[in-house]
Amino acid sequence: MHSLINKYKNEDFLKKYKNEKMFFIIDECHRPQQGEMHENMIKYFYGSYFFGFTGTPIFEKNKLIKNAKTTKELFNKCIHEYRFSNALKDKFVIDYNVEYYRKTKNNSTCKEEVVKKILNSYHDLTQNKKYNALFAVSNIDDLIEYYNIFKNKENEHDLKIAAICSEHFNSENEKNDDKREAFKSIKVIFIKILAKKQKINL
């Protein structure tokens, strides 16, 4: 819809739908609805219905951007919810196990210990690599540092390590330049792993 409005905004293509009662179904509605496009669609298709689906709605307590709108502010009343507890009861998902560790100082020694713990328990927790695993960190600096620690310990494990990140480097400063260079190297390795798995010759 975003592409259609931009492509035909000065033509008659959309005009015949402008006053129609239409239903818009928006998947992952917590993601792309913060900008002007959401407001423009509501104004243009005034009187239509917008249904948003999300597994991770935005609330006041979990919004990452200070002025971001909550999912309720964008779509008004929640007409249905299906919680994790419902999915467990219906056996659509399996339960998860949570382990808590005492918080320590945020330094490289701590990160070394975290990596050591992961490597020592990985095979048991994944039933000898029957499953894959995701390791989430809070920022790009931690991601790069953890990635480098894993790579420096390649002779201690047989795991394939890849890193992904959705954050953009907006400002042109030296620190972000270093991050860009780090991700260039990470991306090359990731592509090689993917190509080998898909049997693609580079």
N, C-alpha and C positions, 0 to 999 in steps of 0.2 A: 504493500500500500504506500509506503514511503516513496518508493521508486515511481509508482504511478502518479502520485500527486506532483512530484517534481517534474516528471516528464510531460504531463498533460495539463499543468496548472493554468496555462494560458489558452487552452483549447476547449472544445465542447465535449470532450470525451467523458469528463466527470460530471458535467452539468446536469445530465439527465438523471443522475443518482442523488443529486444534492438534496432534494426534498423528499426522497423515498425513506420509508422506515426500514433501515438496514440493521443487520446484526454483524458486529465485528467480534471475532474470537481471537484473542491475543495470548499466545503461549509465552511462557517465561516473562510474564508481564512486570516483574520487578526490575528487568534490565533496561529496555529502551524507552521507557515512558516518562523520563524526567525532563526532557527537552521541550522545545516549542512544537515539535511535530504532534505530540499527543494533544496539546491544546488546540492546534490548528485543525486537527481531524474532528475534534468534538465541535468546534465552531462551524466547520464546513458542512459536516453531516449532522447538523442540529436535529435532535429528535430521534436519532438512531440509538441503538443499544450497543454498549461495549462490555464484553465479558473478558475478564482477565484470569488466566490460570497461572499459578506459581506454586512451587513447593517450598519456597523461601521468601515469604512476604516481608516487606520492609515495615518495621515498627519504629516508633520513636527511639527505642532503646538500642536498636541494632543498625540504624542508618549510618553509613560511612561518611556521607557528605552532610555538612551542617544544615544547609538549606534544602536538602532533598525532601520530597514529599513522601509520606507513607503510602503504602498500597491502598489503604482505606481512603485517604484523601484523593487519590487518583480515580478510584473506582467506586467510591461510596460503600454501600452496604455489602457485606459478605453474604452471599446467598447459599453457599454450601462449603463445608470443610471436611476433609478426610485426613485425619491425623496419623502420625506414625504408629500410635497405639492401635488405631483401626487396622492399618496394614499388617501389623503383627498378629492381631487377632484373626484376620482373614488369611494369614499365612502367605501374603504377597512378598514379604521381606523377612529376613532373619534378624534376631536381636543382636546387639553388639555388646562387647565387653569393654569396660572402662577401667583403666589402671591409673592411679594418681601417684605422682612423685613429688617429693619435697622440692620446692623451688630453691635454686642456687644462684650464685652470681652470674650475670650475663657477660661471659668472657669466652675466649677461644678454648680454654681448658674445659669449660662446661660443655661446649659444643663437641669437643673430642669425646667426652664421656657419653653424650647422647648418641653419637654415631657408634661408639663401641657397644652400647646397650642394644641398639638396633641390629647390628651385625651378629651379636651373640644370640639374639632371640628370634631372628627373622625366620629361620627354617622351621622352628617349632611352631611359631604363630601362623605361618602360611602352609603348614602341613607339607613340608619339604617342597616349597615353591608351587604348590597346587593353586595358590592364589597370588595375585599381585598386591602391591601395597602403595598407598599414597602417603607422602610425608608433607604436611602443610606447615608453612612458617608465616610469620607476620609481615615480613617485608623483603624487598629485593636484596638488601645487604646480607640478611641472614641466608637467603636462598643461595646466593653466590658462595658464601663462606661454607655452608654445609656441603654444597655440591663439590667444592674443591677438596674438602676433607674426605668425602667418599672416593673421589677420583685418586687422591693420594694414597688411599688404602686398597687400591685395586688388587694388589698381591695378597690381600687378606680375605677376599670374598670373590664369589662368582656371579655377582648381581650386575644387571645392566641398569645404569643410573642415567636418568634423563631429567631435565628441569624445564618447567613451563611457567610463564608469568603473564598476567593480563595488564600489568601497570604500564603506563606510557611514560616516556622520558620527555617531558614537555620543555623544560628549561635547558638552555645550552650552556651548561657549566662543566667544569673539569670532572667533577664527581660523576655526573651522568655520562660523560664520555667514557669513563672507565667502565661503567656498567654496560654500555653499548658494546665495548670491546670484549668484555667477559661473555656477553650473550652471543656474540658472533661465534666464539669458540664452542660454547655450549650447543648452539644450533647446529653447527657442522657435525658434531658428534651424534646428536639426536637424529639427524638425517641419515647418517651412516648406519645407525642401529636399525632405523625404520626400513631402510633400503635392504639391509641384510635379511630382515624378517620377512619382507615382501618379495625377496629374491629379485631385486632390481639392481642392475648394473649402473654404477655412477660413472 
